[in-house]
Amino acid sequence: MAETIWRDAEVTYPDWNGTAQLDQRMTAPGIETLIGLDPDEWFVIGLDIGGGEHKHELRVVAVAREHVPDGGDVLPRIADANGGAIPVTEFLVHDVDPYEILQRITHMFELRMRVRGARDLPIKVTALGDVPTQD
């Protein structure tokens, strides 16, 4: 296979874009365990949920533990030892609901998307509501 650099999210027609942040739950099994990777052999450093109208898939990128040095901030050291990039294996995770895995690893999660025309404009919330309307 040709080596590639893992990139930011990208679609053909980016009608919406935004950011996401996740505070990982520390009181539950890690993502390695949840998806069936041995946490003694793999260290997941990225996840990718993507797909089309009919199906979304979960992919993770993981570093082989044999490449992880002891102690401290290991990822910059791994990159330094490998020409500036972290070498990973990308796994397509079969037979899972990607959103269920996301929920199971999450303490807090936020996804903010905005339409293309509002990308560089401040958005001010001036009212609150419910759908459907609540009594």
Secondary structure, DSSP 4 states (H G I P E B T S, - for coil): -----------SS-SEEEEEEEEE-SSS--HHHHHT--TTTEEEEEEEEEE-SS-EEEEEEEEEGGG--SSS-HHHHHHHHTTTS---EEEEEPSS-HHHHHHHHEEEEEEEEEEGGGTTS---------SS---
